[in-house]
Structure formats: structure tokens, C-alpha cells
Amino acid sequence: MELILILVLLVVGFVFGRLAEKRHYRRIRRRELAYRGLVVVPARSPPREYLHHDSELVRGNVVVSVDYFKSTLAMLRNLVGGRVSAYESLLDRGRREAVLRMQEQARQFGADAVFNMRFETSRVSGNAGSGLGSIEVLAYGTALIPKDREGAAS
């Protein structure tokens, strides 16, 4: 009976985890389309057309947790080796969400572009070292704001 309960909980976790992940990816794609016009590049210095812009540090961070089912699959995958796609999708979602949040902040400043964009990723808790738990992803960069734009940072 206990084994059946564990299997049922794993299946329920799998189903709801997949639904939540798909919903999050749909929201990410929709927001990425909305911010497609805001240039984000890792280049250290902006092109000439941005040299007379004001600048402001912008950032976006997110903490994303892996569900129990994916943690279990990843643990099993670690026994035999190979790609751990559960963690790959977790990192992908975290990075994309962090960039979107950074773009939202840049848009609030009236920025045309974000240069020198960087990522920082760290592990947040992990059940005392037995599993990934959650990750934090921080995206940051320099927003370039036209000097004549209303609401531009000074």
C-alpha cells in the first residue's frame, strides 16, 4: 500500500510539475516577444549611436525550484551518467526569466538597449546537500537611456 501511495504521489508530482513548467514557458515566450525590440548584448562597450545616452544599472533575478519528481529522476540519472535534462530546463527557465525581469526594469527607465549583460547563478538550499533544491539566477547589465527620453535616469 505504501509503495502505491509513493507511486501515485510521483505521478501526481510529474503531471503537475509538467503543467507548471509548460505554463511558465508559455508566459516566457509571450513576454520575450513583447521585449524583442529592446537590445540586450554582452558586449562591454556600446556602439557609437549609444555614446550620448545616460546609463543605469539594471538587474533581474529569480529563484526557481526543481520539483520532487525531477529531483528523483536526476538522482537516478546520476547513477548512470549523462545529461540531466531536468536541471537543464530549470537553468533555461531561470536565465530567461531573469533576463526578462532585467528588461522590464530597463524599459521602466526608458532604455533602448542593455549592454554588458551578465549572469550569476547560485544554488539556494538543497535539503542539507541532498539534491539541488532551488537556483537563483541574476541577470544584470547597463541600460542605455536616451537623454531626451521622459523618465530617464539622471
C-alpha positions as CSV (number, residue, x, y, z in Angstrom):
1,M,0.0,0.0,0.0
2,E,2.8,2.4,0.8
3,L,4.5,1.7,-2.5
4,I,1.3,2.5,-4.3
5,L,1.0,5.8,-2.4
6,I,4.6,6.7,-3.3
7,L,4.0,5.9,-7.0
8,V,0.7,7.9,-7.0
9,L,2.5,10.9,-5.5
10,L,5.3,10.6,-8.0
11,V,2.8,10.6,-10.9
12,V,0.8,13.5,-9.5
13,G,4.1,15.4,-9.0
14,F,5.2,14.6,-12.5
15,V,1.8,15.8,-14.0
16,F,1.6,19.0,-12.0
17,G,5.3,19.8,-12.5
18,R,5.0,19.4,-16.2
19,L,1.9,21.6,-16.4
20,A,3.5,24.3,-14.3
21,E,6.7,24.2,-16.4
22,K,4.7,24.4,-19.7
23,R,2.7,27.3,-18.4
24,H,5.9,29.1,-17.3
25,Y,7.4,28.6,-20.8
26,R,4.3,30.0,-22.5
27,R,4.5,33.1,-20.3
28,I,8.2,33.5,-21.0
29,R,7.7,33.2,-24.8
30,R,4.9,35.8,-24.7
31,R,7.0,38.3,-22.7
32,E,10.1,37.7,-24.9
33,L,8.0,38.7,-27.9
34,A,7.0,41.9,-26.1
35,Y,10.6,42.8,-25.3
36,R,12.1,41.8,-28.7
37,G,12.8,45.4,-29.6
38,L,15.0,46.0,-26.5
39,V,18.5,45.2,-27.5
40,V,20.4,43.0,-24.9
41,V,24.0,42.1,-25.6
42,P,27.0,41.0,-23.6
43,A,29.4,43.5,-25.4
44,R,31.4,45.6,-22.9
45,S,31.0,48.8,-24.8
46,P,28.1,50.2,-26.8
47,P,28.2,51.2,-30.5
48,R,28.6,54.8,-31.3
49,E,24.9,55.6,-31.6
50,Y,24.6,54.9,-27.8
51,L,27.6,57.0,-26.7
52,H,25.5,60.0,-25.7
53,H,22.9,58.1,-23.7
54,D,22.6,58.1,-19.9
55,S,23.2,54.8,-18.2
56,E,21.7,52.9,-15.3
57,L,22.5,49.5,-13.8
58,V,19.5,47.2,-14.3
59,R,19.0,43.7,-12.9
60,G,16.5,40.9,-12.8
61,N,16.7,37.9,-10.5
62,V,14.6,34.8,-10.0
63,V,14.6,31.8,-7.7
64,V,13.3,28.7,-9.4
65,S,12.8,25.3,-7.7
66,V,13.0,21.9,-9.2
67,D,10.1,19.6,-8.4
68,Y,10.5,16.4,-6.5
69,F,9.9,14.2,-9.5
70,K,12.6,15.8,-11.5
71,S,15.0,15.6,-8.5
72,T,14.3,11.9,-8.3
73,L,14.9,11.4,-12.0
74,A,18.1,13.4,-11.7
75,M,19.3,11.3,-8.8
76,L,18.7,8.2,-10.9
77,R,20.4,9.7,-13.9
78,N,23.5,10.5,-11.7
79,L,23.8,6.7,-11.1
80,V,24.4,6.0,-14.8
81,G,25.7,9.4,-16.1
82,G,24.6,11.5,-19.0
83,R,22.7,14.7,-19.5
84,V,20.3,15.8,-16.7
85,S,17.6,17.5,-18.7
86,A,15.6,18.3,-15.6
87,Y,18.3,20.6,-14.4
88,E,18.9,21.9,-17.9
89,S,15.3,23.1,-18.2
90,L,15.5,24.6,-14.7
91,L,18.5,26.7,-15.7
92,D,17.0,27.7,-19.0
93,R,13.8,28.9,-17.4
94,G,15.8,30.7,-14.7
95,R,18.0,32.5,-17.1
96,R,15.3,33.5,-19.5
97,E,13.1,34.8,-16.6
98,A,16.0,36.8,-15.1
99,V,16.7,38.4,-18.5
100,L,13.0,39.3,-18.9
101,R,12.9,40.9,-15.4
102,M,16.0,42.9,-16.2
103,Q,14.4,44.0,-19.5
104,E,11.3,45.1,-17.6
105,Q,13.4,47.2,-15.3
106,A,15.3,48.7,-18.3
107,R,12.0,49.5,-20.0
108,Q,10.8,51.3,-16.8
109,F,13.9,53.6,-17.2
110,G,13.0,54.2,-20.9
111,A,16.1,52.3,-22.1
112,D,16.8,51.5,-25.8
113,A,19.4,48.8,-25.0
114,V,21.2,46.9,-22.3
115,F,24.9,46.3,-22.7
116,N,27.5,44.3,-20.8
117,M,24.7,41.9,-19.7
118,R,26.0,39.1,-17.4
119,F,24.6,36.2,-15.4
120,E,25.3,34.9,-11.9
121,T,23.8,31.6,-10.9
122,S,23.8,30.1,-7.4
123,R,22.3,27.2,-5.5
124,V,19.8,28.1,-2.8
125,S,19.2,25.4,-0.2
126,G,19.2,21.8,-1.2
127,N,17.9,19.8,1.7
128,A,21.2,19.8,3.5
129,G,23.2,19.0,0.4
130,S,21.0,16.1,-0.8
131,G,19.7,17.5,-4.1
132,L,19.6,20.7,-6.0
133,G,16.6,22.4,-4.3
134,S,16.4,25.8,-5.9
135,I,18.6,28.0,-8.0
136,E,18.9,31.8,-8.1
137,V,19.8,33.4,-11.4
138,L,20.7,37.1,-11.5
139,A,21.0,38.9,-14.9
140,Y,22.4,42.4,-14.8
141,G,23.7,45.0,-17.2
142,T,23.9,48.6,-18.2
143,A,20.7,50.2,-19.5
144,L,21.3,52.9,-22.1
145,I,18.7,55.6,-21.9
146,P,18.3,58.5,-24.4
147,K,18.9,61.8,-22.6
148,D,15.8,63.4,-24.1
149,R,13.5,60.5,-23.0
150,E,10.9,61.3,-20.4
151,G,11.6,59.5,-17.1
152,A,15.2,58.9,-18.0
153,A,17.6,58.4,-15.1
154,S,19.8,61.3,-14.2
